[in-house]
Amino acid sequence: ISTGSIALDVALGIGGLPRGRIVEIYGPESSGKTTLTLHAIANAQKGGGIAAFIDAEHALDPEYARKLGVDIDALLVSQPDTGEQALEIADMLVRSGSIDLIVIDSVAALVPRAEIEGEMGDSHVGLQARLMSQALRKLTGGLSQTNTTMIFINQLREKIGVFFGSPET
């Protein structure tokens, strides 16, 4: 699936994003991650494919997407309340076998149900990491069988108080 950028498609070595695989696009805030995925959605749609956008951040701008060439009426959009709900929707879409491209925006917004329902200040150490690793194990096989491409958008954050090494996490 073409990214919409000839240079990036060439750099990827196969002319775009691989089918049947998980792709992570990460970078600092406002660096064009969502724009890149919207271009990929537009290209998938132009090729007759069906795309889904799981908007965990609740920030998708339909007008902006339309200007980039996305057929909003044909795009499957979901705005889940919890990380579990988002990943269950993704799993259901993959298993349907009829979706070519699924975008999840963003990993940082996939908040586990226990964290949302819990009290402020409760410790939820490693909860999101466990949720993601379980989901990735579950999704990987289905993606290769159905030839579905899944893009996870992720953000770079700055670690506070780092003196040596990279402050990015």
N, C-alpha and C positions, 0 to 999 in steps of 0.2 A: 504494500500500500504506500503510495507516494506521500511524502511529507509536505509536498508543495514547494520544497526548496531543492533545486537541482543539485547544488553543492552538497547539501546534507544527504540526499539520496545516493550520490556518488560515494561520499565518505562512509556511508553505511555498508557499501560493498555489494548490495543486492538490489539497488534501485529503490529503496524505501524501507518501510518497516516489515519485519518478517511475519508471515502468517503462522498462526498456531503457537505463538509465543507471548510471553509477558515482557513488556518494555516499560522501563521506568524513565521518566523525564523529570529531572530535578534541576533546581537552580534557585537563585535568590528571588525574593518577592518582585513582582512586576518585570520579570525577565523574558516573558513571551511564551511560557510553558503552555498555557491554555490556548493561546493563539496558534501555536504549532499543532496542537491536537485538533483544533477546529479545522485547520487546513487539511489534516489527514482525513477527518470525517468527510469534508467536502469532496476530496479525491475518491474516497471509498464509495460515496454516493454516486459520483459521476460514473464510476465503473459498474454501477448497478447493484452495489452492496447496501446492506442495511447496517446502520450504526446506532449505538446507544451511548448516552452521556449520563453517568451517575454523578449528580451534582451534590456531593456531601457538604460543600461549602455554601450552597444555596446562593451562588453568585453568577450563574450563567446569564449572559445578556443576549436574548434572542435576536435583537436587532443587529448587534455586532456580529454574531454568528452568521446571520443572513448576508451581511456585507462581505464576509469572507467566502461566500459561496455555499454555505450549509443550507440544505433544504430542511428548514425547521419543522415543516409539517410532516416530513418523513422521518425525522429524528426521534428516537425513543428517549425521553427525558424522565429521570426519576430524581426526587429530592428526599432521600431517606432521613429518618430521625436519628438512627444509631449506626455504628459501624457494622454490627451484626446484620442489620436490615440491608445495608448497602451491599455487603458481600453475599448475602442470600440472593438478592436480586441479580447480582453478577453471575452467580452460580446457575441460577435458573435460566438466564439468557444464554449462557454458554451451552448448557445441556439441551436447549431447544434446537441447537444446530443451525439456526437460521440467521444468526448475527455475524457480520464480518469484522466489526470493530467495536470494542467497548472501551470507553474512557472513564476512569474514576478520578475525580477532582475533589479533593486531594487526600492522600494518605493521612496527613496531619489532621484532617477533619473527620476521620473515621473513629469517632469516640465510642468506646465500648458502653453498652447499656448500663452496666454496673456503675460506671463513672457518672453517667447522666442522672441515674436514679439515686445515687449515693449522696451523702452530706458533703458540704464544702469542707475541705481539709482532710477527708478520708484518703488513706493511702491506697493507690491502685498500681503498685509497682509492677511493671512488666505486662500489664493487662493488654495494652494495645499490641505489644510485640507478640504475645501469645495468639491474639486474635488474627494478626496478619500471617504468622507462620502456619497456623491451622488452615486459613483460607488459601494460601499459596499451594500448600500440599494438595488441597481438595481441587483447586482450579486447574493446575498444571496438566493433568492427564486429559481432562475434557477439552482444553484448548487445542492440544495437538490433534485429538480425534476429530474435532469439528472445524479445524483450520481457522479458528477465531483469534484475532489479535486483541490483546488487552493492554491498555496503556494506563499505568498508575502515574499520576502527577504527584511530586513530592517537593518539599521546600527545604532549602538550606537554612539552618539557624546558627546563631552565634552562641558558643559556649561562654558563659560568664567566668571570668577569672583565669583564663588560660594564658600562661606565660611562655610555654614552649610548645612547638608544634602548631598545627592548624586550629584556629578557634571555631572552625565550621563543624557542624554536626548534622 
